[in-house]
Amino acid sequence: MKSLIPEDVLAHKILFIRGYKVMLDRDLAVLYGVGTRDLNKAVARNLERFPEDFMFKLNRKEFENLMFQTGTSSWGGTRKMPYAFTEHGILMLSSVLRSSSAVQVNIQIMRAFVKLRQLLSTHKELARKLEELEKKYDAQFKSVFDAIKMLMAPTPDTDAGPKTIPGFKPGK
């Protein structure tokens, strides 16, 4: 099946906010080919399908921090705080937005979340194995292990994972 949206575009739309991997309503609206207002209206008509762990509204401080991190101007544009949809909330959107293109976009988004989860678990597994090796061998290999750890450490320029917004902390 041909991909409607490039994977790297999806990966850069996934953010970490309040300890969740989320996508913002405006990004989802663009991907689904609907207006943000229309997406939010459809959600409002089905609010019982979107508990707090599926969707939440950003507070003013989170929104300002997000604008600062993404370089978004505060003049014009968004007048209301955006909604953030977790992976489960995005899945639920497929029951609210019923067009065939919305279904296909939803499938792609879910695949991006799965790929992200696999990437993160692979990185954790590699770090665990390295730690085991480090315990086995003596100090003569310390510099080798240190060099490997430096190579494994993500940098802002080369990390292909989701954006991490400094200042966001789990909780409300």
Secondary structure as UniProt FT lines:
FT   HELIX           7..13
FT   STRAND          15..17
FT   TURN            18..19
FT   STRAND          20..24
FT   HELIX           25..32
FT   HELIX           36..45
FT   HELIX           47..49
FT   TURN            52..54
FT   STRAND          55..57
FT   HELIX           60..70
FT   STRAND          83..86
FT   HELIX           87..96
FT   HELIX           100..136
FT   HELIX           139..141
FT   HELIX           142..152
FT   TURN            156..158
FT   STRAND          163..164
FT   TURN            166..167
//
